[in-house]
């Protein structure tokens, strides 16, 4: 069986590519000006282990440094290399070439904004008198006695946190969105102010870096940013948009 | 790597050119990317477990009680500067905030370990 990692223009160099799934060397199958990055794999099922997921990702990250790459979802396996050419590259040649043109200079930058919870909760207690009162009335009261009040306090805090998250997300997006061609904001749990991916022209990555520096300084102490990229456009590729 | 990691004035910005942790990778490659026709996508064992581990679903009352407890523990007399210092040194709730991510990583590590053990026996 043959695992496919992604599709690149046939002329993309492959020098120094990291090993693929199960340590197998990564090669390519070319057809019609396209190249599929592939490696052999034994058996007919893949396990989503830590090592293999990281390998899949590493192959794609290496490729995106050299040029555009269309990332395939983990676990795309065909019978053999011949099937990669005949069943994937040839029948979908125009769509794939169109996508490679569309993403020629675009990379994904991924931003996660984690709240420093203690600091944000402190902001909430300081700015909301009703929450501060509820807090005082439940402090030092043993568990069961103030159960209903503690639930009310927690609910009020959760609401305040939601409002704050909306505000913080809006202000972060206001700074970053003008630098991006497209963006996807994801649902996240309450510890994050924002999880989003941005589709950015390679020539604007530096401006995006600066914006991230500004944001990290502006929110220092209350939000920790995790900033990944340049990545292949994982969050933005799909066949339906090929036309 | 197209862009080198830039130095930053802030301890609050972690920049990485590529995903280093499993949580990032799971976010990116398990349910994103091009999907080729279903018939050539093999079964990937372990995905169910991974998605459940990596995405946290919290029942609302438990969340409320957790918030209440966290708010009650707060020291409001603490000055902002002291709070920052504590966080920079890795103390306080900052570590707890990372709990879920680390938890997911551990789940993966265990899975990976089993895989290694299995491979070792083959």
Interface residues (C-beta under 8 A of the other chain):
Chain A: X1 X4 X6 X7 X44 X45 X46 X47 X48 X49 X50 X51 X53 X54 X56 X57 X58 X60 X61 X64 X65 X70 X71 X72 X73 X74 X75 X76 X77 X78 X83 X87 X88 X99 X107 X110 X114 X115 X116 X117 X118 X119 X121 X122 X124 X125 X126 X131 X135 X138 X139 X150 X151 X153 X154 X155 X157 X158 X161 X189 X190 X191 X202 X205 X206 X209 X212 X213 X215 X216 X217 X219 X220 X221 X223 X224 X225 X226 X227 X228 X229 X230 X231 X232 X234 X235 X237 X238 X239
Chain B: X1 X2 X3 X6 X8 X9 X10 X11 X12 X13 X14 X15 X16 X17 X18 X19 X22 X24 X25 X26 X27 X28 X29 X30 X31 X32 X33 X34 X35 X36 X40 X41 X42 X43 X44 X45 X46 X47 X50 X56 X58 X60 X61 X63 X64 X65 X66 X67 X68 X69 X70 X71 X72 X74 X76 X78 X80 X83 X84 X87 X92 X93 X94 X96 X97 X100 X108 X109 X111 X112 X115
